Amino acid sequence: MALNKRRFDALIIGAGGAGLNAAIQLAHSEARVAVVSKVFPTRSHTVAAQGGVNAALANVLPDSWHWHMFDTVKGSDYLGDQDAIEFMCREAIPTVYELEHNGVPFSRLDDGKIYQRAFGGQSQDFGGAQAARTCAAADRTGHAILHALYQQNVRARTHFFDEYFAIDLIRDDEGAILGALVLEIETGEPLLIEAKATVLATGGCGQVYRTTSNAHINTGDGNAMALRAGVPLMDMEFFQFHPTGIAGKGMLITEGVRGEGGYLINKDGERFMERYAPNAKDLASRDVVSRAIVTEVKEGRGVGPDADHVLLKVDHLGEEIVSKRLPGIRESGRIFAGVDAAQEPLPVFPTAHYVMGGIPTDPYGRVIVPQGTGEEVVPGLYAAGECACVSVHGANRLGGNSLLDILVFGRAAGLDVIENLTANKHHRPMNQTSVDAAMARLTRWDQTGHGISVNALRNEFRKTMEDHAGVFRTEEIMQEGVERLKALRAQLPEVRLTDHSKIFNTARVEALELENLVDTGVAIACSALRRQESRGAHSRPDHPQRDDVNWLKHSLYYREGDRMEYKPVRTKPLTVETFPPKERVY
Ligand SMILES: Cc1cc2nc3c(=O)[nH]c(=O)nc-3n(C[C@H](O)[C@H](O)[C@H](O)COP(=O)(O)OP(=O)(O)OC[C@H]3O[C@@H](n4cnc5c(N)ncnc54)[C@H](O)[C@@H]3O)c2cc1C
């Protein structure tokens, strides 16, 4: 049977904040744009973002984009590229106003201005007093943003392929990207979408870990598609563990809770962050707070029958603040921990939350790969959002900077595609070999019978990641982990689905996701094993210091041969002076 085909100027894979903000630029420019999403767009994971988006509006306390830039560079443990960080922090202010004009119902101050709360790692005047930079719509900011962007796209006539799963990128012999093969999940029919430009906006990969704040859909599909297309992944060893996941479950309790005055206590009722970060205390950077919690538990000051978590106190804020500013948190506490946050403290422990690394791009969203002594753009390929690495987060992301990243660089990617379309008016010829290879990835799952189940391999893989690539990592633990993960990867050909007449198409999707998860997880573990220093979220008790002489560089992991390369950090900002590396204290 002939393969169904569609042609668009641009194909965007992913309908989260990044994909939708890229799409809206294209739709407004009259380009023919298709957005493919494996879930209905407003179920994309951006919907789960709670606390807010950073911009130096100075509505609550004095602020400037330059202070925001300083905090982001420091937060990144000096691994972030300072030109991209300057661009993002400057763009933050018009980006939030654009959201407001697009209909995002931000919480308001008494004077009518947008409400801003304090988040970790924020300061006034380059490291001074706490700032309040995070623009919030109660604790449902992502929900508000995603719905507004979706509605704007519908109005602009963006073409949505809802519940279509992207299987693989299609490329020609020169490496140019020609579109993607996708699967209509409901019918099981494949569809070839040809495009002059393809934007990967597939979000994060938190599902590589067993305990995570990420939804089931965050399986690193875009990262793995890029790897299979020969593109390396950058800085994958930097994975953020959010300090306050609901203990044993992983669902997120936003940092906004501590921004509103919540604080952590151990079994003795001690406010222990005062020992680890005397100035910023509970609002120190996430990596610092996560390590403090794990240390408290390891040293026997944990709470509960197994002494395996700590407590987040919110009840002292009172019923009114909790209901008005943190209604979603109260609901999550009730559902997942059986605790009413307005009455008693919440049990919390770090949870796998956010990948700082990803597909390497320039600030225009163009995917860049090393070539000779320089770099070159992969023709026709863009990436934006959590699957990309610009890099603005370096070794550790600050809360509120991810929504900002997806919006700023989603928009930048959309605008660059528009420019590109004026120069490249024609589709490149299709490459049947690449289409056949993508089809083979799908039809491989037509084989049924006895073998390892998707579920069994996935569970084992995610547990191994948790045990061997978690908050604290030593050479021995990681070496063992990499070997185990590679052994699990070698078992993929033995995975089988059972009788197709009795299963849904979603089983094929889960199998395809498992392959993506495995490739992405191995990239994290291999990159982590090689980096012999402690920086940001990558914490090695056997190499406890940051080593700027040998390791102030980005890592690049290639799937072929699990090879690593490195490239310099861009330390020169666009218009201001460089922030040179300093000891990072809070
Ligand atoms: C619980 C939680 C709370 C957070 N709170 C905040 C916050 O307050 N502030 C902040 O700045 N950041 C926050 N973050 C981080 C931030 O929300 C995410 O990094 C960001 O929303 C990611 O957006 P995205 O557009 O890159 O991807 P997503 O919103 O995850 O969208 C990915 C899209 O890709 C699609 N997709 C993926 N794979 C495929 C495939 N194979 N085929 C087709 N479609 C595919 C999905 O369907 C989806 O549409 C939070 C994260 C979590 C988990």
PDBQT file of the ligand as one rigid body, heavy atoms in Angstrom, charges set to zero:
ROOT
HETATM    1  C1  LIG A 601       5.942  19.504  37.221  1.00  0.00    +0.000 C 
HETATM    2  C2  LIG A 601       6.766  20.538  36.516  1.00  0.00    +0.000 A 
HETATM    3  C3  LIG A 601       6.690  21.877  36.880  1.00  0.00    +0.000 A 
HETATM    4  C4  LIG A 601       7.458  22.831  36.211  1.00  0.00    +0.000 A 
HETATM    5  N1  LIG A 601       7.348  24.151  36.591  1.00  0.00    +0.000 NA
HETATM    6  C5  LIG A 601       8.093  25.081  35.917  1.00  0.00    +0.000 A 
HETATM    7  C6  LIG A 601       7.979  26.472  36.251  1.00  0.00    +0.000 A 
HETATM    8  O1  LIG A 601       7.209  26.862  37.120  1.00  0.00    +0.000 OA
HETATM    9  N2  LIG A 601       8.737  27.354  35.567  1.00  0.00    +0.000 N 
HETATM   10  C7  LIG A 601       9.611  26.973  34.567  1.00  0.00    +0.000 A 
HETATM   11  O2  LIG A 601      10.269  27.827  34.004  1.00  0.00    +0.000 OA
HETATM   12  N3  LIG A 601       9.706  25.661  34.235  1.00  0.00    +0.000 NA
HETATM   13  C8  LIG A 601       8.977  24.717  34.869  1.00  0.00    +0.000 A 
HETATM   14  N4  LIG A 601       9.083  23.403  34.518  1.00  0.00    +0.000 N 
HETATM   15  C9  LIG A 601       9.859  23.045  33.323  1.00  0.00    +0.000 C 
HETATM   16  C10 LIG A 601       9.071  23.386  32.071  1.00  0.00    +0.000 C 
HETATM   17  O3  LIG A 601       7.696  23.244  32.313  1.00  0.00    +0.000 OA
HETATM   18  C11 LIG A 601       9.442  22.502  30.887  1.00  0.00    +0.000 C 
HETATM   19  O4  LIG A 601      10.831  22.474  30.739  1.00  0.00    +0.000 OA
HETATM   20  C12 LIG A 601       8.817  23.051  29.611  1.00  0.00    +0.000 C 
HETATM   21  O5  LIG A 601       7.433  23.250  29.771  1.00  0.00    +0.000 OA
HETATM   22  C13 LIG A 601       9.067  22.155  28.423  1.00  0.00    +0.000 C 
HETATM   23  O6  LIG A 601       8.383  22.694  27.317  1.00  0.00    +0.000 OA
HETATM   24  P1  LIG A 601       8.603  22.123  25.859  1.00  0.00    +0.000 P 
HETATM   25  O7  LIG A 601       7.788  22.944  24.943  1.00  0.00    +0.000 OA
HETATM   26  O8  LIG A 601      10.050  22.009  25.571  1.00  0.00    +0.000 OA
HETATM   27  O9  LIG A 601       8.046  20.626  25.925  1.00  0.00    +0.000 OA
HETATM   28  P2  LIG A 601       6.641  20.017  26.390  1.00  0.00    +0.000 P 
HETATM   29  O10 LIG A 601       5.703  21.007  26.924  1.00  0.00    +0.000 OA
HETATM   30  O11 LIG A 601       6.986  18.838  27.224  1.00  0.00    +0.000 OA
HETATM   31  O12 LIG A 601       6.022  19.520  25.019  1.00  0.00    +0.000 OA
HETATM   32  C14 LIG A 601       6.589  18.468  24.285  1.00  0.00    +0.000 C 
HETATM   33  C15 LIG A 601       5.712  18.191  23.108  1.00  0.00    +0.000 C 
HETATM   34  O13 LIG A 601       6.345  17.239  22.264  1.00  0.00    +0.000 OA
HETATM   35  C16 LIG A 601       5.404  16.272  21.860  1.00  0.00    +0.000 C 
HETATM   36  N5  LIG A 601       6.154  15.059  21.530  1.00  0.00    +0.000 N 
HETATM   37  C17 LIG A 601       7.160  14.474  22.216  1.00  0.00    +0.000 A 
HETATM   38  N6  LIG A 601       7.600  13.387  21.549  1.00  0.00    +0.000 NA
HETATM   39  C18 LIG A 601       6.852  13.293  20.435  1.00  0.00    +0.000 A 
HETATM   40  C19 LIG A 601       6.810  12.383  19.358  1.00  0.00    +0.000 A 
HETATM   41  N7  LIG A 601       7.638  11.329  19.265  1.00  0.00    +0.000 N 
HETATM   42  N8  LIG A 601       5.899  12.579  18.384  1.00  0.00    +0.000 NA
HETATM   43  C20 LIG A 601       5.031  13.615  18.440  1.00  0.00    +0.000 A 
HETATM   44  N9  LIG A 601       5.028  14.509  19.441  1.00  0.00    +0.000 NA
HETATM   45  C21 LIG A 601       5.934  14.346  20.411  1.00  0.00    +0.000 A 
HETATM   46  C22 LIG A 601       4.457  16.144  23.032  1.00  0.00    +0.000 C 
HETATM   47  O14 LIG A 601       3.233  15.606  22.614  1.00  0.00    +0.000 OA
HETATM   48  C23 LIG A 601       4.345  17.603  23.443  1.00  0.00    +0.000 C 
HETATM   49  O15 LIG A 601       3.380  18.241  22.637  1.00  0.00    +0.000 OA
HETATM   50  C24 LIG A 601       8.332  22.435  35.188  1.00  0.00    +0.000 A 
HETATM   51  C25 LIG A 601       8.429  21.094  34.832  1.00  0.00    +0.000 A 
HETATM   52  C26 LIG A 601       7.666  20.148  35.500  1.00  0.00    +0.000 A 
HETATM   53  C27 LIG A 601       7.842  18.709  35.121  1.00  0.00    +0.000 C 
ENDROOT
TORSDOF 0
